[in-house]
Amino acid sequence: MNICIIPARGGSKRIPRKNIKIFCGQPIISWSIEAALNCKSFGRVIVSTEDDEIAEISRKYGAEVPFKRSKSLSDDHTSTIPVIKNAIQWLEMNNEKVDSICCLYPTAPFIEKSYIEEGLKKLIEKNASYSISVTSFPYPIQRAIKFTKNERLKMFFPENIDKRSQDLEKSFHDAGQFYWGKRSAWMNEERILDQNTVPVYIPRYKVQDIDDEEDWIQAERIFNKLRY
């Protein structure tokens, strides 16, 4: 069985209660739950959380919360892989056969079921360990600059100073929406951003990293425009 796991802890710091904060009229996690429930790829849609309020809201919108995540897997330093591995272990202890798991993030309201389904297709067809959502950088990273201690500019890659931007290789980054992974990849804790991972490209206008209140406001404006 292919299963969706939505990791949603309660202790977010930069945006308090971020995973259930109201986004365009409903808790932000609900958009991820709805996308997963509308997707044909999943046998179960499960939210992994240590937080009772998140669990209650998740169930209200149709997700399962069959276990409570431990506090040790819910702090600021816990990465994605141990959380998904823990979910797989619980499922298998409860006699569930796991084929592939999709980690779908709770603060990804722009996610569309077509990209999720494409991720599973590419995972299988390419015989990869993972498939993940990616998008492109809007500006060549080879021409990135930084500030020096005396407030001057310095290029990270000064060898590119005279190159035209159109001659530089296009670069991409994690879109922060989902990670599909085979059971073995999660259980063996294989690195996600590695050569055994295949990309699912998502246009930049459908991607918004939400780390602070300014990001949140911008995301709501874009989301409303895309909906209407």
N, C-alpha and C positions, 0 to 999 in steps of 0.2 A: 504494500500500500504506500502511496505517496501522501505525505502529510505536511501541512503548513503549520509552522510554529511562529507565533508572533511574540517576541520577547519584550516585556513591558514592565520594568521595575518602577517602584513608586518614588525613588529618591532623586529625581533629576534636580540639578542645582541651578543651572543658568536660567531655565524656565521652570519654576516650581509646578509640580503636578502636570508636567508637559504632556504625558501620554494620554491624559483624559481632559486636557484643556479644550474648551469649546473652539472649534475651527469651522467657520462657515456654517454655524447652526447646530453642530453636533460634536461630540467628543472626537478628537482627531484620530484616535485608534479605530473608531467605527468605520472610517473610510477604508482602512486596510482590511478590516474584517469583511466588509461588504464585497470588496474586490476578490478576496479569497473565496467567499461563499459562492460568488458568481462564476468562479473558475472551475472548469471540468477536470482539472488536474488532481484535485485533492479528495481523499477519502475522509479526512478529518481536518478541521481548522481549530487549533489549540492556542490559547494564550498562556504563556509562561510568566507568572508574576508571584511576588511575595505579598502583594498589596490587596487587601480585601475590597477596597472601593474599585480598583481597576478590574478585579475579578467580577464583581457584580455588574459593572457597566459592560464588560466584554460578553458576559452571558446574555445581557439584555439585547445586544446586537447580533446574537446568534452563534458566538464562538463557544467552544468548550473550555472549561478551566478544571480539568480533572485532578490536578495536583497543585500543591503550593510550593513554589520555589524556595529553597533555603536562603537565609540571610547571607550566608557566605558566598552565594552566587548572585548577590543583588547589590554589591557595593560599586563604588565609582571605578574600580580597577578590574572588574570582571569583564573579560572579552566575550565575543559572540560564541566562539567554538565551544567552550565549556558549558554554556547554557543550552546549546542545541544537543550536545552530547548527553547532558543530564536528562533532557526530554526523551531522547531515544532510549536511554537506559530504563526510564520509568515505563515507557510504552512496551518494551520487550519483557520487562518483569510482569507486565499485565497481559502477556500473551498476544501482543500486537506485532505482526510481521511488518518490518519497515524496509522499504526499498530506497526511496529518496526523500529527503527533507528539504523544504523551502523555508528559509528564514526570511520572513516578511516583516519589515520594520513598522512599528506602530505610528511613526510620524512621517509617513510617505503617502499623503493624500492624493498625490498625482498618479499613483500606480494604476495601471490598466491591466485587465485580465489577459489581454492579447500578449503583452510582454512576459507575463508570468508563464503562459503556455508556451511561448517561444523559448523561454529559458529551459523548460523541461525537454522540449524537442531537441534543442542543441546539446544539452547534457547527454542525451542518449545517442544521437546521431554522431557526435564528435568523440564519443567514449571518453568524456572528460571527467575530472574529479568534481569540478564545480562549474556552474555558469552564473554570471552575475550581471547586474545592470550597470552600464557605463554610459558616460556622456563625454562630450569633447570640451576641452578648455577653449574659452572664447578668444584667447590671445596666446601666441607662441610662448611656451614656457622657456624656450632657449634664450629669450630676450628678457627674462625676469631680472629685476633689479632689487637692491636692498639699500638701506641707509647705513652709513658708517657712523662711528662714534662721534665724529665731528660734523655730523649732519650733511654729508656729501652722498652722492649716488655711486653705487658700484654694481656692475653686472655680475650675476652668478656665473655666467658663461661668456667671458669677454671675447672669446674666439669668434663669437657670432655677431659682433658689433657692426660689421659691415655687410652682413647678409640681409637680403630682403626677406620679409616675413613669409612671403609666398614660397620661398625656397626652403623653408624649415619644415621638418617633419611634423605632421599633425599629432597631437598628444591627447590622451584621454584620462579620465579619473573615475573612481567608484561613484556611482550615482546615488548610493545609499538607499536603495529601494528594496532589493531582495538578493539573496544568495541561495541558489539551488545547489545541493550537494548530495552525492551518493552517500549511503549509510557508512561505507568504509572510510570515506574521506573525513566525515565528521568524527567518527570513532577513533581514527588514527591521528586526528588533529593535524591534518595536512594544511599547509598554508593556503590561504584563499587567493591572495594576489601573487600567483605563480604561473608557471608555464603549463600546468595541467588545468587551467581555468579558461573557459571560453566566454566571450563578451556577448551581451545583448544590448545593442545600442539604443539609447533613448534620446530623442532630441532635447536640446538644452532648455527649451521653453517648457518642457514637462518635468523639469528637475529643479528642486529648490531645497538646499540644505537649510534646516531650521535649527539654529543654535541660540538665537537671542530674539528679543522682542521685535527688533527691526526686521529680521528674517521672517518672523511670523506675520507681520503686517504685509510685507511684500508678497508672501506666499498666498495669503487670503485674497489679495487683489488679483493675482494671476489666476488663481483657482476659479474665482467668480467669473472672470472674463472667458476662461475656457469652458465653463459650464453654460454660459449664456451667450 
